[in-house]
Amino acid sequence: MKVVNLGHAPAQAVGGVFQRLVNARTSPSTRIQQMRAGFPAQVLVEIPDVLKLQKGEVFKVIGLPPSTASKFIREQKLLDQSTSERVDRLADVFALASDTLGDADHAADWLGSDNFALGGERPIDLLDTALGAEQVRRILGSLRHGGVL
């Protein structure tokens, strides 16, 4: 596997891989190429801080056992395609939430809070599936356009 070039500075740069994914305005074909190549495991270190979550919560959402995630980080491996796709989904929803709610702090708080429109579940807990992520996007779209849920 080759190292993913996200079109910006290296992974160690300010903001890190996850923040560049959140801020990226890349075409779907570029995103697909990046997911197929695999994101650096370093992204797993960055996500909990950005989303104000425990590592275990993040690992659950992206479908990695904590021991596997720790090994990937320690050995500086690339994530496989399906894990990279879940990281991309998380970044995409977080970007939408940040844009809708005004900033990253509000988005992180919203994703981690119980939501009546989701049957009392936290939006973050639904992002482990594509259908769950679609429900979260639907609610954000409704909030964005002033709709009633």
Secondary structure as UniProt FT lines:
FT   TURN            11..12
FT   TURN            14..15
FT   HELIX           16..23
FT   HELIX           28..37
FT   TURN            41..42
FT   HELIX           43..51
FT   HELIX           55..62
FT   HELIX           66..74
FT   TURN            75..76
FT   HELIX           81..101
FT   HELIX           104..111
FT   HELIX           116..118
FT   TURN            119..120
FT   HELIX           123..126
FT   TURN            127..128
FT   HELIX           130..144
FT   TURN            145..146
//
